[in-house]
Amino acid sequence: MAKVTLYVDYKSGGAKEYANAYDIAISPAGVLTFYWPAAGKGSGTPRAYKFTTSVPFTVEEDTSAG
């Protein structure tokens, strides 16, 4: 799994981190798409949220997990 950081307020350095992001894809145009597990356990709660954005971002992957 990886951690995605979206810089939603680039000028002030405000960022939102999404730990355990998966199925990360970056298009040639710089559009980021990833899934993030939902925290809820109810039957109406989705299993994951899909994010698609073009705001500045970083992606960190733990390569030591094996």
Secondary structure in CASP SS format (residue, H / E / C, confidence):
PFRMAT SS
TARGET T0000
AUTHOR 0000-0000-0000
METHOD secondary structure of the structure
MODEL  1
M C 1.00
A E 1.00
K E 1.00
V E 1.00
T E 1.00
L E 1.00
Y E 1.00
V E 1.00
D E 1.00
Y C 1.00
K C 1.00
S C 1.00
G C 1.00
G E 1.00
A E 1.00
K E 1.00
E E 1.00
Y E 1.00
A E 1.00
N E 1.00
A E 1.00
Y E 1.00
D E 1.00
I E 1.00
A E 1.00
I E 1.00
S C 1.00
P C 1.00
A C 1.00
G C 1.00
V C 1.00
L E 1.00
T E 1.00
F E 1.00
Y E 1.00
W E 1.00
P E 1.00
A C 1.00
A C 1.00
G C 1.00
K C 1.00
G C 1.00
S C 1.00
G C 1.00
T C 1.00
P C 1.00
R C 1.00
A E 1.00
Y E 1.00
K E 1.00
F E 1.00
T E 1.00
T E 1.00
S C 1.00
V C 1.00
P C 1.00
F E 1.00
T E 1.00
V E 1.00
E E 1.00
E E 1.00
D C 1.00
T C 1.00
S C 1.00
A C 1.00
G C 1.00
END
